[in-house]
Amino acid sequence: MTITLDDLVLVLTECAGADDDVTLTGQNLDVPFTDLGYDSLALLETAALMKQRFAVDLTDEEVSGIETPREFLDRVNHAAAQAA
């Protein structure tokens, strides 16, 4: 199973809400989360919900090292592949 950008957007929105000024798309996958309006707490909550929904476990240290949506997707999909 591959976790998609749409999956990430849904979980981020659930955890941190949506910013009307920023829409996460394939065009801004390399923009830092901080520039998109998401802080480290939002990412930790997102990782926790990803674990519940997709059985993908990232450590707090891994999450704190993630800066962009592309990195987040790469990490969760790598973890998902390792778990399979």
C-alpha positions as CSV (number, residue, x, y, z in Angstrom):
1,M,0.0,0.0,0.0
2,T,1.2,3.5,-0.9
3,I,0.3,6.5,1.2
4,T,-0.6,9.3,-1.2
5,L,-0.4,13.0,-1.1
6,D,-4.2,13.0,-0.8
7,D,-3.9,10.8,2.3
8,L,-1.4,13.1,3.8
9,V,-3.6,16.2,3.1
10,L,-6.6,14.5,4.8
11,V,-4.6,13.6,7.9
12,L,-2.8,17.0,8.1
13,T,-6.2,18.8,7.8
14,E,-7.7,16.6,10.5
15,C,-4.7,17.2,12.9
16,A,-3.9,20.8,12.2
17,G,-6.8,22.2,10.2
18,A,-6.6,23.8,6.8
19,D,-5.0,27.1,5.9
20,D,-7.1,28.9,3.4
21,D,-4.0,30.6,2.0
22,V,-2.1,27.3,1.4
23,T,-3.1,24.3,-0.5
24,L,-0.8,21.3,-0.4
25,T,-0.3,20.0,-3.9
26,G,2.3,18.2,-6.0
27,Q,3.7,21.6,-6.9
28,N,4.7,22.4,-3.3
29,L,5.9,19.0,-2.1
30,D,9.4,20.5,-1.4
31,V,8.2,23.5,0.5
32,P,9.1,23.3,4.2
33,F,6.1,22.5,6.4
34,T,6.8,25.7,8.4
35,D,6.3,27.7,5.3
36,L,3.0,25.9,4.7
37,G,1.8,26.8,8.2
38,Y,2.4,23.4,10.0
39,D,4.5,23.2,13.1
40,S,6.3,20.3,14.7
41,L,3.3,19.4,16.9
42,A,1.1,19.1,13.8
43,L,3.6,16.7,12.3
44,L,3.8,14.6,15.4
45,E,0.0,14.4,15.6
46,T,-0.1,13.6,11.8
47,A,2.4,10.8,12.4
48,A,0.3,9.4,15.3
49,L,-2.8,9.4,13.1
50,M,-0.9,7.8,10.2
51,K,0.0,5.0,12.7
52,Q,-3.6,4.5,13.6
53,R,-4.9,4.5,10.0
54,F,-2.1,2.9,8.1
55,A,-0.1,1.0,10.7
56,V,3.0,3.1,9.9
57,D,5.2,3.9,12.8
58,L,7.6,6.8,12.8
59,T,9.6,7.7,15.9
60,D,9.5,11.2,17.2
61,E,13.1,11.7,16.2
62,E,12.2,10.7,12.6
63,V,9.3,13.1,12.5
64,S,11.4,15.9,13.9
65,G,13.8,15.5,11.0
66,I,11.2,15.8,8.4
67,E,11.0,19.2,6.7
68,T,8.8,18.8,3.6
69,P,5.7,16.9,2.6
70,R,7.8,14.9,0.1
71,E,10.1,13.8,2.9
72,F,7.1,12.9,5.1
73,L,5.6,10.7,2.3
74,D,9.0,9.1,1.5
75,R,9.4,8.2,5.2
76,V,5.9,6.8,5.8
77,N,6.0,4.8,2.5
78,H,9.5,3.5,3.4
79,A,8.2,2.4,6.8
80,A,5.1,0.9,5.3
81,A,7.3,-1.1,2.9
82,Q,9.5,-2.3,5.7
83,A,6.4,-3.4,7.7
84,A,5.0,-5.4,4.8
